[in-house]
């Protein structure tokens, strides 16, 4: 049944301009329609707020104000906003129409994506959000439903309906707008929304693309919110064995519960995503997800995917399921191949057995397979996710899992806070024997070095010294200096002695030498011009080709750089010599009217003067010209006309 037929807006002309053709989607705050702009004859998308929200004057005012702000974003990966208006009780946005589907549609159809496809979608999303962040806006509602994939493959971010200017964010509201599965902890707890909440949501989105599942699920929105506050997002490799560590690291960085550990905005996360892609092999990028992660095995409930008004302060402990890491953990996905298939792991808590059932299960296990269970599962456990944990937190988690700490090393990290876990050996999710040990690598924070003192060093030597210190030579800018020789370093940015991260770029300011004003030598003989320029500390070069000019043959016709320009001592001035004036044939204008004669002569490149005398004051006919018609004269010279 076509539900659009029941929609009162379908078939209507909104605001006397937009003909509503069909309903595309219904969200928590608005309905989106395909429509035609009857003035410009183009297809577009109309986003119409739900009547219940449209009745809230303050909400409508904010919606309009923020929509106008987003309309200023001009980025190829942002859905463009064309118009905004109201018609009776309808408040709407007219937007670019993207023929295609949403990322949610892709995930429903295909389940988990190959890493290459996931990054191909993530990167343009981050580029769009990066443009918003640098323009001072936060999206606040990133989710697969708001990522559009056109039939031509273009990826665009939609629905900036919750966008807010960074400098207008407050935490005074008792509610927070957003989508439960993608809310950052600080949004839930304090209502704070800066660019890092979009970074967190993109980390969840990446996890979902790589695994086909959300990291936090529960039987109610409150449980999901609680998990955002108190549980780390597990590494994707825990669900997809063999997933590259770089992708685990990327997800962990973006979804750190402490916003201070996350990349500060989408531009920074985009840089990390591109760096991670660059460190992956083609085989890792094109690794196919296990069959267990294909859509026919996945379950997805839309109830948590709508934008909602959510009460803040859900930090009171809620009843949680038993930690799966504390129980023997058979492979979560390969077990789905068995017949009959077991219930999905995240649904187990909804069907907890009563005491009698537990006793029966224990007796059956003892009588029918205790030995088999012990050999196949009881001796083994899985390494819990420990990324970004402190050493003590990691030790506690390992102890809870029956594992020991095998050793602790330290390494530099640009993404993980000092003293927290960068990696483990074996990796998170690996199946190892109980009572075995796991080695930890803790972050020493970013490696820092001091910018060396390069003042006065020649540029090549300065670049070499920077590389020796683990730094990159940055852009070289040249300036005049009365004290530093040409080609040597005047200063650096950051300045000498400043502590910076290893591999950072250091910009160099290099001397062009003492400034010299170029003398004017046009019209001088070559030797005179050369002597004057060399006396000023400049070198002279003579162009091979000569040109016609007003100056006599052999004199300087022009110079480069021009007279009066400042150049560095020792720079070269190129002189072009004259071939003399260009000569052209003089038109015969005797007998012409004065106006006609002037037009012909000036058109040929001559200047014109009139000699009227006493008898020619009122005349209008040329009686004589200073150079006869048919003769040649230098172009630009003056022809005098006698008038009678």
C-alpha positions in Angstrom: 0.0 0.0 0.0 1.4 3.4 -0.9 1.3 5.4 2.3 2.1 8.6 0.5 -1.5 8.7 -0.8 -2.6 9.2 2.8 -0.3 12.2 3.3 -2.2 15.5 3.1 0.7 17.4 1.6 1.2 15.0 -1.4 -0.2 16.7 -4.5 -0.4 20.1 -2.8 1.3 23.4 -3.9 3.3 24.6 -0.9 3.8 28.3 -0.5 2.4 28.8 -4.0 5.7 27.5 -5.5 6.6 23.9 -4.5 4.5 21.0 -5.8 4.8 18.1 -3.5 5.0 14.9 -5.5 5.9 12.1 -3.1 7.0 11.4 0.5 10.6 10.2 0.7 11.2 9.7 4.4 9.8 10.4 7.9 12.1 11.3 10.7 11.8 12.2 14.4 11.5 15.9 13.6 10.4 16.3 10.0 9.1 14.6 6.9 11.0 14.8 3.6 9.2 15.0 0.3 10.3 15.0 -3.4 8.9 18.2 -4.9 9.1 20.4 -8.0 10.0 24.1 -7.8 7.4 25.4 -10.3 9.3 28.7 -10.8 12.6 27.2 -11.7 11.3 23.9 -13.0 13.7 21.7 -11.0 13.3 18.8 -8.7 14.2 19.3 -5.1 13.7 17.9 -1.6 11.3 19.6 0.9 11.9 19.0 4.6 8.7 19.9 6.5 8.8 20.0 10.3 6.2 18.0 12.1 3.2 20.0 13.2 3.9 19.4 16.9 7.3 21.0 16.6 6.1 23.7 14.2 3.7 24.9 16.9 6.7 25.7 19.2 7.6 29.3 18.3 11.1 29.1 19.9 11.9 25.9 18.1 10.8 27.3 14.8 12.9 30.5 15.3 16.0 28.4 16.1 15.3 26.1 13.1 15.1 29.1 10.8 18.1 30.8 12.2 20.3 27.8 12.1 19.1 26.7 8.6 20.1 30.1 7.3 23.5 29.7 8.8 24.0 26.3 7.1 22.8 27.7 3.8 26.1 29.6 3.8 28.1 26.4 3.7 29.2 25.8 0.1 30.8 22.4 0.0 30.5 19.5 -2.5 29.7 17.0 0.2 27.0 19.1 2.0 23.4 19.0 0.8 22.7 22.5 -0.4 19.9 24.6 1.2 18.0 26.7 -1.4 15.1 28.2 0.4 13.2 28.4 3.7 9.7 29.4 4.4 6.3 28.8 6.1 2.9 28.1 4.7 0.1 28.1 7.3 1.2 25.6 9.8 3.9 24.2 7.7 7.6 25.2 8.2 9.9 23.9 5.5 13.3 23.9 4.0 13.9 23.5 0.2 17.0 21.5 -0.4 19.1 19.8 -3.1 17.5 16.5 -4.2 19.9 13.6 -4.2 18.8 10.6 -6.3 20.1 7.6 -4.6 19.9 6.1 -1.1 21.1 6.6 2.5 24.0 4.8 4.2 21.3 3.1 6.4 19.8 1.6 3.2 23.3 0.3 2.2 23.9 -1.2 5.7 20.5 -2.9 5.6 21.1 -4.4 2.2 24.8 -5.3 2.5 25.6 -5.4 6.2 29.2 -4.9 7.1 31.3 -3.1 4.4 34.8 -3.7 3.2 37.3 -1.3 4.9 37.9 0.4 1.6 34.2 1.1 1.0 33.8 2.3 4.7 36.7 4.8 4.3 35.4 5.9 0.9 32.2 6.9 2.6 33.7 8.2 5.9 36.2 10.6 4.2 33.8 12.8 2.3 31.5 12.8 5.4 34.4 14.1 7.4 35.3 16.6 4.7 31.7 18.0 4.9 31.7 18.1 8.7 35.2 19.7 8.6 33.9 22.5 6.5 31.1 23.0 9.0 33.4 22.9 12.0 35.9 25.4 10.5 32.9 27.6 9.7 31.9 27.5 13.4 29.0 24.9 13.3 28.4 21.5 14.9 26.0 19.0 13.2 24.9 17.2 16.4 23.0 14.4 14.6 25.4 12.4 12.5 24.0 8.9 11.7 23.7 6.7 8.6 20.3 8.1 7.8 21.9 11.5 7.3 24.6 10.3 4.9 23.3 10.3 1.3 24.9 8.3 -1.5 23.9 9.5 -4.9 23.4 7.2 -7.9 26.6 8.8 -9.3 28.5 7.7 -6.2 28.7 11.2 -4.6 28.5 11.2 -0.8 26.7 14.1 0.9 25.8 15.0 4.5 22.2 16.0 5.0 19.9 17.2 7.8 21.8 20.0 9.5 18.5 20.7 11.3 20.1 20.4 14.7 23.2 22.4 13.7 24.4 24.9 16.2 27.1 27.6 16.2 30.0 26.5 18.3 30.2 29.8 20.1 26.5 29.6 21.1 26.5 26.2 22.7 25.4 26.1 26.3 24.7 23.3 28.8 21.8 24.8 30.6 19.0 22.8 29.0 17.4 19.9 30.7 17.1 18.0 27.4 19.3 17.2 24.5 18.3 16.7 20.9 19.9 13.8 19.0 19.8 10.1 18.1 20.3 7.7 21.0 22.8 5.4 19.2 25.2 8.2 18.2 25.2 10.6 21.2 28.5 11.4 22.8 28.8 11.0 26.6 29.2 14.8 27.2 26.0 15.4 25.2 24.1 13.0 27.4 25.6 14.1 30.7 26.0 17.8 30.3 24.3 18.8 27.0 27.6 20.0 25.7 28.0 20.0 21.9 31.3 21.0 20.3 32.9 19.5 17.1 34.0 16.5 19.1 30.4 15.2 19.4 30.4 14.9 15.6 33.8 13.1 15.8 32.3 10.6 18.3 29.2 10.0 16.1 31.5 9.4 13.1 33.5 6.9 15.1 30.2 5.0 15.9 29.3 5.3 12.2 32.6 3.8 11.1 32.2 0.9 13.7 28.8 0.2 12.2 30.1 0.2 8.6 33.0 -2.2 9.5 30.9 -4.6 11.6 27.3 -4.2 10.5 26.2 -3.7 14.1 26.0 -0.8 16.6 28.6 -0.9 19.4 26.0 -0.2 22.1 22.6 -1.8 22.0 20.0 -2.5 24.7 16.3 -3.3 25.3 15.6 0.4 26.0 17.1 3.8 25.0 18.1 4.3 28.7 20.4 1.3 28.6 22.0 2.5 25.3 22.6 5.9 26.9 24.1 4.3 30.0 26.5 2.3 27.9 27.6 5.5 26.1 28.5 6.9 29.5 30.1 3.9 31.1 31.3 1.5 28.3 34.1 1.9 25.7 33.3 1.2 22.1 34.9 -2.3 21.5 37.4 -2.6 18.7 35.8 -3.7 15.4 38.3 -6.7 15.3 36.4 -8.2 18.3 33.5 -8.8 15.8 35.6 -9.2 12.6 38.6 -11.3 13.3 41.6 -10.2 11.3 40.4 -6.5 11.0 43.5 -4.3 10.7 44.7 -2.8 14.0 44.8 0.7 12.3 41.0 0.6 12.0 40.6 -0.4 15.6 42.9 2.5 16.5 40.9 4.9 14.4 37.6 3.8 16.0 39.1 4.0 19.5 40.4 7.5 18.9 37.2 8.9 17.5 34.9 7.3 20.2 37.0 7.9 23.3 34.6 8.7 26.2 36.9 11.5 27.3 36.4 14.2 24.6 39.9 15.5 25.3 41.4 12.3 23.8 39.4 12.6 20.6 40.6 14.5 17.5 39.5 18.1 18.1 37.3 18.3 14.9 36.4 16.4 11.7 39.4 17.9 9.9 41.8 16.2 12.4 39.9 12.9 12.2 40.0 13.1 8.4 43.8 13.4 8.6 43.9 10.3 10.8 41.6 8.4 8.5 43.7 9.1 5.5 46.8 8.2 7.5 45.2 4.9 8.5 44.3 4.2 4.9 47.8 4.8 3.8 49.2 2.2 6.3 46.8 -0.5 5.1 47.6 -3.0 2.3 45.3 -3.6 -0.6 44.4 -6.9 0.9 43.5 -5.3 4.2 41.4 -2.7 2.5 39.5 -5.2 0.3 39.0 -7.8 3.1 35.5 -9.3 2.8 33.4 -9.3 6.0 32.5 -12.7 7.3 29.2 -14.2 6.2 27.9 -13.8 9.7 27.9 -10.0 9.1 25.9 -10.1 5.9 22.4 -8.5 6.2 20.4 -11.7 6.2 22.0 -12.5 9.6 21.9 -9.0 11.0 19.0 -7.5 12.9 18.3 -3.8 12.9 15.6 -2.0 14.8 14.8 1.5 13.7 13.4 2.7 17.0 16.7 4.2 18.2 17.5 5.9 14.8 15.2 8.8 15.0 16.1 12.2 16.3 14.6 12.7 19.7 14.3 15.0 22.7 16.2 13.2 25.4 16.4 14.1 29.1 19.9 14.8 30.4 21.6 13.5 33.4 21.2 9.8 32.8 24.2 9.0 35.0 22.4 6.9 37.6 23.5 3.3 37.3 21.0 1.2 35.5 20.6 -2.6 35.6 23.1 -3.9 33.0 23.5 -7.3 31.5 26.2 -9.6 32.7 29.5 -8.6 31.1 30.1 -10.9 28.2 33.8 -10.8 28.8 33.3 -12.6 32.2 31.8 -15.7 30.6 33.4 -18.2 28.2 33.1 -16.5 24.8 32.6 -18.7 21.7 33.1 -16.8 18.4 30.1 -14.4 18.2 29.6 -14.7 14.5 30.8 -18.0 13.3 28.4 -19.6 15.8 25.5 -18.2 13.7 26.2 -20.8 11.0 25.1 -23.6 13.3 21.5 -25.0 13.1 19.5 -24.1 15.0 21.2 -20.6 15.3 21.5 -19.3 18.9 20.0 -16.0 19.9 22.1 -12.9 19.0 24.4 -12.2 22.0 23.0 -8.8 22.8 19.5 -10.3 23.2 20.6 -12.8 25.8 19.9 -10.6 28.8 16.2 -10.2 27.8 15.7 -14.0 28.2 17.6 -14.7 31.5 16.7 -18.1 32.8 15.2 -18.6 36.2 16.9 -20.5 39.0 15.2 -23.8 38.2 16.3 -23.6 34.6 19.8 -22.8 35.6 20.0 -25.9 37.8 18.6 -28.1 35.0 21.2 -26.6 32.6 24.0 -27.3 35.0 23.0 -30.9 35.6 22.7 -31.4 31.8 26.2 -29.9 31.4 27.7 -32.2 34.1 26.0 -35.3 32.7 26.4 -34.7 29.0 29.4 -32.6 28.2 31.3 -31.0 31.1 34.6 -32.4 29.8 34.0 -31.2 26.3 33.0 -27.7 27.5 36.2 -27.5 29.6 38.4 -28.6 26.7 36.8 -26.5 24.1 35.8 -23.3 26.0 36.6 -23.5 29.7 40.4 -23.3 29.1 40.1 -20.2 26.9 39.0 -16.6 27.1 39.3 -13.5 25.0 41.5 -10.5 25.5 39.2 -7.7 26.6 39.4 -4.3 24.8 42.0 -2.1 26.7 42.7 0.7 24.3 42.9 4.2 26.0 42.7 2.5 29.5 45.1 3.5 32.2 47.6 0.8 33.3 45.6 0.1 36.5 42.3 -0.1 34.6 43.9 -2.5 32.1 45.3 -4.7 34.9 41.9 -4.8 36.6 40.2 -5.8 33.4 42.7 -8.5 32.7 42.4 -9.8 36.2 38.6 -9.9 35.9 39.1 -12.0 32.7 41.5 -14.3 34.5 44.6 -13.0 32.7 47.9 -11.7 33.9 50.0 -8.8 32.7 52.9 -10.2 30.8 54.9 -7.0 30.5 54.6 -3.3 30.1 56.4 -1.2 27.5 56.1 2.5 26.5 55.9 4.1 23.1 55.1 7.5 21.8 51.6 8.2 20.5 50.1 11.3 18.9 46.5 10.0 19.6 46.5 8.4 23.0 47.0 10.3 26.2 50.2 9.7 28.2 49.9 6.6 30.5 47.1 4.9 28.6 47.1 1.8 26.6 48.1 2.1 22.9 48.1 -1.6 22.1 48.2 -5.1 23.5 49.8 -8.4 22.6 47.7 -10.4 21.8 45.2 -7.9 20.4 41.8 -7.3 21.8 39.4 -10.1 21.0 42.1 -12.7 20.5 41.3 -16.1 22.0 43.9 -17.2 24.5 44.2 -19.7 27.4 42.9 -18.7 30.8 45.6 -17.6 33.2 47.8 -16.6 30.2 49.4 -13.2 30.0 48.9 -10.1 27.9 51.6 -7.5 27.3 50.7 -3.8 27.4 52.1 -0.9 25.5 51.5 2.4 27.3 51.6 5.9 25.7 54.4 8.3 26.5 52.3 10.9 24.8 53.4 12.6 21.6 57.1 12.6 21.0 58.4 16.2 21.3 61.6 17.9 20.3 62.9 21.4 20.5 63.2 23.6 17.4 66.9 24.1 16.9 68.6 27.5 16.6 69.0 27.9 12.8 69.6 31.7 12.7 72.3 32.5 10.2 72.5 29.0 8.7 72.3 28.6 4.9 68.9 27.2 3.8 70.2 23.8 2.8 72.1 23.3 6.0 69.1 24.5 8.1 66.8 21.9 6.4 69.3 19.2 7.0 69.5 20.1 10.8 65.7 20.0 11.0 65.6 16.5 9.6 68.3 15.4 12.0 66.1 16.5 14.9 63.1 14.6 13.5 61.3 17.7 12.1 60.2 18.6 8.6 61.4 21.7 6.8 58.3 23.7 6.1 57.6 26.6 3.7 60.5 29.0 3.1 59.5 32.7 3.0 62.0 35.2 1.8 62.5 38.7 3.3 65.0 41.5 3.0 67.6 41.8 5.7 70.4 44.3 6.3 72.2 41.9 8.7 71.7 38.3 7.5 73.4 37.2 4.2 71.2 36.3 1.3 70.2 32.6 1.4 70.6 32.3 5.2 67.9 31.8 7.8 66.5 34.9 9.6 64.1 33.1 11.9 61.8 30.0 12.3 58.1 29.5 13.1 57.8 28.0 15.8 60.7 29.9 17.2 64.0 28.3 18.3 63.7 26.4 21.6 59.9 25.7 21.2 58.9 22.2 22.1 56.8 20.6 19.2 55.7 17.2 18.2 58.2 15.1 16.3 57.6 15.2 12.5 56.1 18.7 12.8 56.8 21.2 10.0 58.9 24.2 10.8 58.5 27.3 8.6 61.7 29.2 7.7 62.2 32.9 6.9 65.2 33.3 4.6 67.1 36.4 3.9 67.0 38.0 0.4 69.9 40.2 1.4 70.1 44.0 1.7 67.3 45.8 -0.2 68.3 47.9 -3.2 66.2 50.4 -5.1 66.6 49.8 -8.9 67.9 52.9 -10.7 66.1 54.3 -13.8 68.4 53.7 -16.8 65.9 53.8 -19.6 67.3 55.9 -22.5 70.9 55.5 -21.2 73.6 54.1 -23.3 74.3 50.5 -22.4 77.7 51.1 -20.8 76.4 54.0 -18.7 73.4 51.9 -17.6 75.6 48.9 -16.7 78.0 51.0 -14.6 75.1 52.6 -12.7 73.5 49.3 -11.9 76.7 47.6 -10.8 77.5 50.5 -8.6 74.2 49.9 -6.8 75.2 46.2 -6.2 73.2 44.7 -9.0 74.1 42.3 -11.8 73.3 43.2 -15.4 72.0 40.9 -18.2 71.2 42.2 -21.7 68.3 40.6 -23.6 69.2 39.1 -26.9 66.3 40.6 -28.8 66.0 44.4 -29.4 62.7 46.3 -29.7 61.4 49.4 -31.3 61.0 52.3 -28.9 61.0 56.1 -28.6 64.7 55.8 -27.7 67.5 55.9 -30.2 69.0 52.6 -31.4 71.5 51.2 -28.8 69.9 52.9 -25.9 68.0 51.1 -23.1 64.4 50.7 -24.2 63.2 49.0 -21.0 64.4 47.3 -17.8 63.2 44.4 -15.7 62.6 44.9 -12.7 61.3 48.4 -13.4 62.9 51.5 -11.9 62.0 52.2 -8.3 61.4 48.5 -7.4 63.2 47.0 -4.4 65.3 44.0 -5.1 68.0 42.2 -3.1 71.7 43.1 -3.4 73.2 40.8 -6.1 69.9 40.4 -8.0 70.0 40.7 -11.8 68.4 43.5 -13.8 67.7 42.6 -17.5 68.1 45.4 -20.0 66.4 45.4 -23.4 68.0 47.7 -26.0 66.2 49.8 -28.6 66.2 49.4 -32.3 65.1 53.0 -32.6 61.5 54.1 -33.2 59.3 52.1 -35.5 58.7 54.0 -38.8 55.4 53.9 -40.6 54.0 55.5 -43.7 52.3 58.9 -43.2 48.8 59.1 -44.7 48.2 62.0 -47.2 45.6 64.2 -45.6 45.9 67.4 -47.6 42.5 68.6 -48.6 40.8 66.6 -45.8 38.7 68.2 -43.1 40.6 68.7 -39.8 38.6 66.0 -38.0 39.1 63.4 -40.8 42.8 64.2 -41.0 43.2 63.9 -37.2 41.4 60.5 -37.2 43.5 59.0 -40.0 46.9 60.2 -38.6 46.2 59.1 -35.0 44.9 55.8 -36.3 48.3 55.3 -38.0 50.1 56.0 -34.6 51.0 59.6 -34.9 50.3 62.6 -32.7 48.7 65.6 -34.4 49.2 69.4 -33.9 47.4 72.2 -35.8 48.9 75.4 -37.2 46.1 77.7 -38.1 47.8 81.1 -38.2 45.7 84.2 -38.5 44.1 83.0 -41.8 43.2 79.6 -40.5 41.3 80.5 -37.3 38.0 79.7 -38.9 39.1 77.3 -41.5 38.4 73.5 -41.7 40.6 72.2 -44.5 44.2 70.9 -44.4 46.4 72.8 -46.8 49.8 71.3 -45.8 51.3 68.6 -43.5 54.8 68.7 -42.0 55.7 65.2 -43.4 54.4 64.6 -46.8 51.9 61.8 -47.4 53.7 58.6 -48.5 56.9 59.4 -46.6 57.8 57.4 -43.4 58.2 58.8 -40.0 58.8 57.3 -36.5 55.6 55.9 -35.0 54.5 58.2 -32.2 56.1 61.3 -33.7 54.1 64.5 -34.3 52.6 65.5 -37.6 51.8 69.3 -37.8 48.8 70.3 -40.0 48.5 73.8 -41.5 44.9 74.8 -41.7 43.2 77.6 -43.9 
